Amino acid sequence: MEEFLSLFQGTDARASILLLINIVLIESLLSIDNAAVLASMVMELPERQRKSALFWGMVGAIGFRIICLFLASFLIKIWWIEAIGGFYLMILSINYFRKKHSLNEHNKKEKHSKLYKKFTKYISPFLVTVLLIQLMDLAFSIDNVLAVVAFTKNMTMIIIGVTIGIITMRFVAVKFVKLMTKFPFLEASAYLIIGILGLKLFISIVTHNFPDFPILKFIGSGGNVEPHLKEQLDMIFSLLTILIFLSPLITSYAFNYPKNNRKKRKPKHTEID
């Protein structure tokens, strides 16, 4: 075991294990809110296809993360990918709440976005969802990769830790999908998180051009903030978004608000002769 670990971090096996655990924790915590976004995206698909979409999205995510790790120094120069991803997420969130308001007024429901409908004219909804998941992960990758690279420069350990973290994120996303299926009112919370995360990514337009901009420098990437402080702030942000996601579930159990309108299965009665 020690000989194996020495390939990554010298002869100190304990230091290698601690480093790997820290990388996995960083990647997992920074990806919790990402998992909520991915879970919302696969809700467009039939239930039987959701796990498959998350699996292939995870495969693409691992590929993107590894590519981004080797191009970390170059990625700093193409920070605008974050802003584009953030803008798309904000549009998703705004469209969801706009349609929800329209539904309340006109009692009509449009299930898919116009962009989604345009793509599905040429390829299947399953492939569209997988591609969108992978494109979103490209936007997520930049911030996460820079945080991990700031922690250590050992590329082999980083790749192993990031891969484990992404696999963890996939299982978290599956749990979120199950929760959103069981408690439909969580969908609004998920889209609120999508909007907040989109705004956080979009703020990079300001922080990359004005790295000392008050308050915003602590939120967007590229701000003039110590790497370890930025990492801690991003983790707090992730935990807060998950609290936002789960708070309706807590209030539903505690105060029966919002009410769960999902139809419960009626128990089967057997006739006794």
BELBEL-V971335 format. One record per pair of residues at least 12 apart in sequence whose ideal C-beta (glycine too) atoms are under 8 Angstrom apart, sorted by the first residue. I is the first residue (numbers start at 0). GAP is how many residues later the second one is. If there is no record, write none. Layout:
BEGIN
i:I gap:GAP
i:I gap:GAP
END
This chain:
BEGIN
i:0 gap:12
i:4 gap:12
i:6 gap:149
i:7 gap:12
i:7 gap:146
i:7 gap:148
i:7 gap:149
i:7 gap:152
i:8 gap:145
i:8 gap:148
i:15 gap:141
i:18 gap:133
i:18 gap:135
i:18 gap:138
i:18 gap:142
i:19 gap:137
i:19 gap:140
i:19 gap:141
i:19 gap:144
i:21 gap:129
i:21 gap:139
i:22 gap:125
i:22 gap:128
i:22 gap:129
i:22 gap:134
i:22 gap:135
i:22 gap:137
i:22 gap:138
i:22 gap:139
i:22 gap:142
i:23 gap:137
i:23 gap:140
i:23 gap:141
i:23 gap:144
i:25 gap:118
i:25 gap:121
i:25 gap:122
i:25 gap:125
i:25 gap:135
i:25 gap:139
i:25 gap:205
i:25 gap:209
i:26 gap:117
i:26 gap:121
i:26 gap:134
i:26 gap:135
i:26 gap:137
i:26 gap:138
i:26 gap:139
i:26 gap:141
i:26 gap:142
i:27 gap:137
i:27 gap:140
i:27 gap:141
i:27 gap:144
i:28 gap:206
i:28 gap:209
i:28 gap:210
i:29 gap:113
i:29 gap:114
i:29 gap:117
i:29 gap:204
i:29 gap:205
i:29 gap:208
i:30 gap:109
i:30 gap:113
i:30 gap:134
i:30 gap:135
i:30 gap:137
i:30 gap:138
i:30 gap:141
i:30 gap:207
i:31 gap:137
i:31 gap:140
i:31 gap:206
i:31 gap:207
i:31 gap:209
i:31 gap:210
i:32 gap:160
i:32 gap:164
i:32 gap:204
i:32 gap:205
i:32 gap:208
i:32 gap:209
i:33 gap:102
i:33 gap:103
i:33 gap:106
i:33 gap:135
i:33 gap:163
i:34 gap:134
i:34 gap:135
i:34 gap:137
i:34 gap:138
i:34 gap:141
i:35 gap:137
i:35 gap:140
i:35 gap:154
i:35 gap:157
i:35 gap:158
i:35 gap:205
i:35 gap:206
i:35 gap:209
i:36 gap:52
i:36 gap:99
i:36 gap:153
i:36 gap:156
i:36 gap:157
i:36 gap:160
i:37 gap:16
i:37 gap:19
i:37 gap:95
i:37 gap:98
i:37 gap:99
i:37 gap:131
i:37 gap:135
i:38 gap:15
i:38 gap:134
i:38 gap:135
i:38 gap:137
i:38 gap:138
i:38 gap:141
i:38 gap:151
i:39 gap:140
i:39 gap:147
i:39 gap:150
i:39 gap:151
i:39 gap:154
i:40 gap:88
i:40 gap:91
i:40 gap:92
i:40 gap:95
i:41 gap:12
i:41 gap:15
i:41 gap:87
i:41 gap:91
i:41 gap:131
i:41 gap:135
i:42 gap:134
i:42 gap:137
i:42 gap:138
i:42 gap:144
i:43 gap:67
i:43 gap:68
i:43 gap:72
i:43 gap:81
i:43 gap:85
i:44 gap:80
i:44 gap:81
i:44 gap:84
i:46 gap:134
i:48 gap:77
i:49 gap:124
i:49 gap:127
i:50 gap:123
i:50 gap:126
i:51 gap:74
i:52 gap:73
i:52 gap:76
i:52 gap:77
i:52 gap:80
i:53 gap:79
i:53 gap:116
i:53 gap:119
i:53 gap:120
i:53 gap:123
i:54 gap:115
i:55 gap:74
i:55 gap:77
i:56 gap:72
i:56 gap:73
i:56 gap:76
i:56 gap:77
i:56 gap:80
i:56 gap:113
i:57 gap:108
i:57 gap:109
i:57 gap:111
i:57 gap:112
i:59 gap:70
i:59 gap:73
i:59 gap:74
i:59 gap:77
i:60 gap:72
i:60 gap:73
i:60 gap:76
i:60 gap:80
i:60 gap:105
i:60 gap:108
i:60 gap:109
i:61 gap:100
i:61 gap:101
i:61 gap:104
i:63 gap:70
i:63 gap:73
i:63 gap:74
i:63 gap:77
i:64 gap:72
i:64 gap:76
i:64 gap:79
i:64 gap:80
i:64 gap:97
i:64 gap:98
i:64 gap:101
i:65 gap:93
i:65 gap:96
i:65 gap:97
i:67 gap:70
i:67 gap:73
i:67 gap:74
i:67 gap:77
i:68 gap:76
i:68 gap:79
i:68 gap:80
i:68 gap:86
i:68 gap:89
i:68 gap:90
i:68 gap:93
i:69 gap:85
i:71 gap:73
i:71 gap:74
i:71 gap:77
i:74 gap:67
i:74 gap:70
i:74 gap:71
i:75 gap:70
i:75 gap:146
i:78 gap:63
i:78 gap:125
i:78 gap:129
i:78 gap:142
i:78 gap:143
i:79 gap:124
i:79 gap:125
i:80 gap:57
i:80 gap:58
i:80 gap:61
i:81 gap:57
i:81 gap:60
i:81 gap:61
i:81 gap:119
i:81 gap:120
i:81 gap:122
i:81 gap:139
i:82 gap:118
i:82 gap:119
i:82 gap:121
i:82 gap:122
i:83 gap:55
i:84 gap:50
i:84 gap:51
i:84 gap:53
i:84 gap:54
i:84 gap:55
i:84 gap:113
i:84 gap:116
i:85 gap:53
i:85 gap:111
i:85 gap:112
i:85 gap:113
i:85 gap:114
i:85 gap:115
i:85 gap:116
i:85 gap:117
i:85 gap:118
i:86 gap:111
i:86 gap:115
i:87 gap:48
i:87 gap:51
i:87 gap:110
i:88 gap:47
i:88 gap:50
i:88 gap:105
i:88 gap:106
i:88 gap:108
i:88 gap:109
i:88 gap:112
i:89 gap:105
i:89 gap:108
i:89 gap:109
i:89 gap:112
i:90 gap:107
i:91 gap:21
i:91 gap:99
i:91 gap:102
i:91 gap:103
i:91 gap:106
i:92 gap:98
i:92 gap:99
i:92 gap:101
i:92 gap:102
i:92 gap:105
i:93 gap:101
i:94 gap:18
i:95 gap:92
i:95 gap:95
i:95 gap:98
i:96 gap:91
i:96 gap:94
i:99 gap:88
i:115 gap:12
i:118 gap:12
i:138 gap:62
i:141 gap:79
i:142 gap:58
i:142 gap:78
i:142 gap:91
i:143 gap:18
i:144 gap:17
i:145 gap:75
i:146 gap:80
i:146 gap:83
i:146 gap:84
i:146 gap:87
i:147 gap:13
i:147 gap:14
i:149 gap:77
i:149 gap:78
i:149 gap:80
i:149 gap:81
i:150 gap:76
i:150 gap:80
i:175 gap:14
i:175 gap:69
i:178 gap:70
i:181 gap:78
i:181 gap:80
i:182 gap:65
i:182 gap:66
i:182 gap:69
i:182 gap:77
i:182 gap:79
i:183 gap:76
i:183 gap:77
i:183 gap:78
i:184 gap:63
i:184 gap:67
i:184 gap:73
i:184 gap:74
i:184 gap:75
i:184 gap:76
i:185 gap:59
i:185 gap:62
i:185 gap:63
i:187 gap:60
i:188 gap:55
i:188 gap:56
i:188 gap:57
i:188 gap:58
i:188 gap:59
i:189 gap:55
i:191 gap:52
i:192 gap:48
i:192 gap:51
i:192 gap:52
i:195 gap:45
i:195 gap:48
i:196 gap:44
i:199 gap:19
i:199 gap:20
i:199 gap:37
i:200 gap:19
i:202 gap:13
i:202 gap:16
i:202 gap:17
i:203 gap:16
i:203 gap:17
i:203 gap:18
i:204 gap:15
i:205 gap:14
i:206 gap:12
i:206 gap:13
i:206 gap:14
i:206 gap:15
i:206 gap:16
i:207 gap:12
i:207 gap:13
i:207 gap:14
i:210 gap:12
i:210 gap:13
i:211 gap:12
i:217 gap:12
i:217 gap:15
i:218 gap:14
i:218 gap:18
END
